[in-house]
């Protein structure tokens, strides 16, 4: 999939006069169009709900855009719950899926009317004894050896998340006895997966499990949440998941295993984050140094503190040198930041056009798990987030941190 950018070198130079690099910038129109593609792919379902994974890009202005497109919020912390509340997402527009959760967070989720998706059978008594159980309940299923995972999230047996199959049956029996009125079920066993067949296999597994639990426990399910995990093509040679085809795969299984067995209609839920905003966010940085030793280095004003994935996972992120998109990639560079860590590299041995100091570099696919995973090691400040509107104007949706922000929790007066 060819990597392009929705702005020019001249536009970025103008933007940088008001918002110095580095900064993250998101393409609003592209995000909206992508959100509609996902919704349309599951328009066949009796009811469909995408719960955007707030952890991927926890910015209220992005959440507001997605709310306008009909999305809810998938939350896993107090801060994420409050972000949803701030943009008007409440009730069953929130799915609260967390693990090792403090009671205060469950209490906030319950206050907002969110769906509680429990990660462990012991959380039933934990919640019941302190704040009381909700009428609607869901549990996260971990299939263990029955399914494989992938290298990002690991194998299900090694994952800390979810209930075993046996625990799941017991959990629904307990909740039935306690008077729960509405039941759902959830799983999440992969991350950033481009193989469409994996998602169809997950749908089949969950539909069959719903049939088994319904028959044995004597309950009726209202919704199934397949989790997220739909990947994006970080590399130019990769292709995105065909959402329309995926929707039809799940539809065929739904008609066979739910409708065909006479089970009650199910709301189909997803909690995608990466594939919704990931391809439409960019980290813009400036080349500030060149260095030639045993390798050729380009030093930029961004660092791993702005985008952790390449340094943490060795993940590939495409790099475009603005103004040189059509120039030959006849130089080999490591593109590096200034942290006191040798893994602070955006690209290693990357073939790129010749880069001069002052050139703007765009690091692609930074719209999810990018700014969100920022940190302050070495006292680095988190960058601004900007929104590129359909008319070409730019809105600042999060200002850059300042040293005052960094030091706000310190009291220097007692030194």
N, C-alpha and C positions, 0 to 999 in steps of 0.2 A: 504494500500500500504506500503510494508516494506520500512523502511528508511535505506539507506546505504550511504556510503561516498566513493568518488573516490580516496582516499589516505589512507595511513597507519599512525599509530602513529609515526613510525620511519621517514617517509617522512616529517611529520609536524615538528618534532623535528629538522630536518635538515633545513627546510625552516625558522624556527623561529630563527636560528642562524644568518640569514641575514636580516630577516624582523620580528622584535619582535612582539609578540601578544599584543593586539588583531589585527587581520586583516581579511578582506573579501577576499575570494578566489572563483573564478568562473571556471567552467568546460567547456572549449571551445568546445570540441567535443560533449558533451551532448547538449549544446545550439544549435549547428549547426544541429544536428540530430532532435531536437525538432522543429526547424524552418522549416525544410523540411517536417516534418509530417503535420504541419499546412498548408503549401503551397499545399501539395499533396491532402489534404482533400478538397480543393476548386479548384482542377485542372479542374473540369468540367465546371467552369464558363467561359463565353466569355473572361473575363479578371478578374484577382484577384490581389489585392494589400493589403498587411499587412503594416500598418503604426505603427511601434513600438512606444509605449508610452515612449518617452524619459524621462519623469519624473520618471519612474520606476527605471532606472539605468543610469543616465546621464554621462556615461563615453565614450569618443570617440573611445576607442579601442573595446568596446563592440558594439558600433554603426557600426564600420567598419566591424566587423564580420557579423552583420545582414545585412548590405548593400550588402556584398558579397553573401548573401543568397537571395537577391532580395527584401529585406524589405525597406520601406521608413521610415520616421519619423513623428510621431504625436507630435506636439509642442504646447506649451501653454505659452511661455515666450521668451524674447529676448535671454537669455542664451541658451535655448534649440534650437532656430533657429541657433545661431552661432555654436553650437556643430555640428548640421547637416551640415552646410556650411563647417566646417573644415574637415569633412570626405567625402565631395563631393556630399552630398545629396542636390539637389536644384530642382526647378521647381515643377512639380506635384508629385514628390517623397516626398514632405512635405505637410502635412495637418495641417493648423494652426487653432486650436480650443482653444479659450480662453474666458474669461469672464471679464467684467469691464476692458477692454484692453486699455492701453495708445496708442495714435496714433503713437508713435515712433515704437511700436512693429508691428502694422499693416503695417507701411511703410517698415520695414525690411522684413516682410513676403512677401509683394508685390514685393520688390526689388529682392528677391530670386525666384520669380515666384511661390510661394507656393499657394495652394488652401486656400482661406479664407473661413472658416466655421463660420458664424456669430451666436452669442449667443442671439442677441436681434434685433428686427425690427428697433429700433432707430439707430443702428450702420450703417444702410444704408446711412442715411444723414450724420452721423458723419464721415464716411470714404469719401463719395462723396465730401463733402465740403472742405476736407483738403488734400487728396492725390489722389482722383479720384477712381472710382470703377474698379475692375478687370473685365476681360471678363468672367471668370469662377467664379461662386458663389455657396455657399452651406449654408444651415441653420440647426441649431440644433433643433430638435423637442422634446418638453416636453409634453408627453401625459396626464399629470395631473391625474385626477381620472379614466381615461380609463385604466391605468395599475398600478400594484403594483411595488414596488421596493424591496430592501432588507435592512437588518439592517446596512450595512456599508454605503451605499450611501443615504439611506433614501427613503421616498416615493416621487414620482415625484412632487406631489403638494407642498411639503415642500422644494424641491430642488431649488436653485437659478438659475439653468441652463435652457436655451432653450426658444423657442417660443411656445405659445399655438397653437392649431390646427387652430383657426380662424386667428391668427397673421401670421401663416405660409402661408396660401392662399394669404393674402394681400401682404406679403413680395415677393412672386414669381410674383405676378401681377406687383408690383413696378419695380422689376428687369427686367421683360420682357419689360416694357415700357422704361426703361433706356438702353435697348439694350444689355443685357447680352447674351452671345453666348452659354454658357454651364452651365448646372444646376446639382447640386448634393443635397443630403439630408442626414442627420446624426441624430442619437440618441445615448444616453448612459444613461441607467436607472438602471443598477445594477453594483455591484462590487463583485469580488471573489465568483461567483455563480457556483455551481457544478451541478445544475439541468439542464440537456440538454434541457428539454422541454421549459424552459424559453426563450432560444435563438431562438427556432423555433417560439414561439409566437411573439417574437420581429420581426423576419423576415416577418411573415405573416402580422403583423401590418404595417410594412414599405412598403411592396409590395402593399398592399391595398391602403395605403395613396398615394403612387406614382401614382397609377391608377386614384384615385380621383382628385388629383391636375392636372395631365396631361390633363384629360378631361375638368375640369372646367376652368383652367387657359389657356390651350392651349400651353403647353410647353412640351419638351421632356427631360427626365432625362438621364444623362450620367452615373451617379454612385450613389450607396447607400452605406453609411457607417453605419454598425451596432454597432459601438463603440467597446469597449472591454468588460471586466467584466467576462471573462472565468476564473474560479477559479482554485486553485491548492489544492491538498489534504495535508493540513498542518498536519493533524492527521493520524497516521498509519492505523486507521480503515476506512479512507476515500479512495475513488477511484477517479482518474482523469477523466475529461470529455473525452468521446470517440470522438475524433476529426473527425475520418472518418465517424462515424454515424451522427454527427452534420452536416458535409458537405452534406451528403445525405439527411438529413431533409430539409436543405435550398434548395437543388437542386429540390426536389419534389415541394416545394412551388413556386420556381422560374418558373418551367415549367407550373404550374397551373395558377399562378397569373400574370406573366409577358409574357411568351411565349404564353400561352393560350388566353390571351386577346389582342394579337397582338401588344404589346408595344415594343419599341426599346430595343435592348440588353443593359444590365446594367453591368458596372464594379462592382464587389462585393468587398467591402473594410471592413477591420477590423482594430482596433487600440489596439491590446492586448499588454500588458507589462508584467504583473505578470506571466501569464502562459508561456511566452517565456523564461524568464531568472530566474524567481523566484526559481524553484526547484533546480537550478544548481549553486546557490551561497550559500556560507556557511560563517558564522562568527566563526572564531576560536579564542578561548580565553583560558586563563590558570587559574586554581584554585590557588589562592594566600593566602586564609585564610579559616579556618573552625571556626564556632562559634556555641556554644550550649547554648541556654537560654530557652525560652519557645518553641522554634522550633530549628531545625537543619539547619544551614545556610552554604552554600558554597559561599564564596566571590571570584569573578573572576575579571580579569583586564579589561574586557569590561564593558560597562554600557549602560543605555538607550540612551546615546548619540551615540552609535554605532548601535543600533537597537531599535527603538522607539515602534514598534507595540505591544509587550507584555505589556509594561507599559501604553501606551496610550489607547489601545483598549481591554486589557485583552486577546490578541490574543495568541493562542497556537503555540509555535514553538518547534519542537522535539529537544531533546538534546541527543547527543551520547558522551559517555566518551571513548576517544580513548584508544585502548589497552584493553578495558574491554567490548567490544561489546557482548561477549558471557557470561559475568559474570551475576549472578542473580541480578535482580533489587530489592534488599531487604533492601534498605535504603530510607527514605523519606526526601527530602531536599527542601528548597527554594534556588534557585540559584540567587544571587543578585550582583548588581554592587555597585559602591561607590558614586553615586550621593546623594546629600542631599534631596532626595525625597523617601518616603517609597514605591512608585510605581515602583522604579527601580529594577524590578525583571524579570528575564527571565523565571523562572518556579516557581510555588508555589505548595507545597505538592506533588512534583514529585517523583515517584518511580524510583530510579536510582541505579546502582552499587555503592558500597562504593567508595567515592572519597577522594583522598589524595591531599595535596598541591603539586603543580607541575604537576598534571594531566592536559592534554589538553581536553577541552570540545568543541564540534562542535555544533553550533546552526544552524539547518537546515532551508531551504527555505528562505534564506536571500538575494537572488539574485534580488529582486525587492522590492522597498520601504524599503530598508534596509539602506545601506550607504547613499542613496539619501536623507533620512530624518534625517541625523545626525545633531547635533547641538553642541554648545560650552558652554552650561550651566555648572557652576562650573569650567569654564576654561578647560574643557575636550577637548582633541585634536582629530580630526577625523582620523580614522585609514587608513592604506594603503589598496589598492585594488590590488590583484594579479590575474594572469590568468594562470590556469593550462592547459598546452598544451597537445596535443594528445600523444606526446612522453615522457610525464612525467616531462618535464622541466617547469619552472615557470618564468613568466615575470611580473615585477612590472608595472602596468598600471596606478597607482596613488600612489605617495609616501605618507607616513604619514605626517600629519601636525606637525609643530614645534611651539614652543612658539613664535618664531620670526614671523611666519605666523599669529598667534593669535593677536599679538600686532602691526601688520603692519599698522593698521589704526589709531594708537595712536601716538601722538607727545609728548614724555616724556621731550623734551628739554625745554618746557615752564613751567615745574613744579617748 
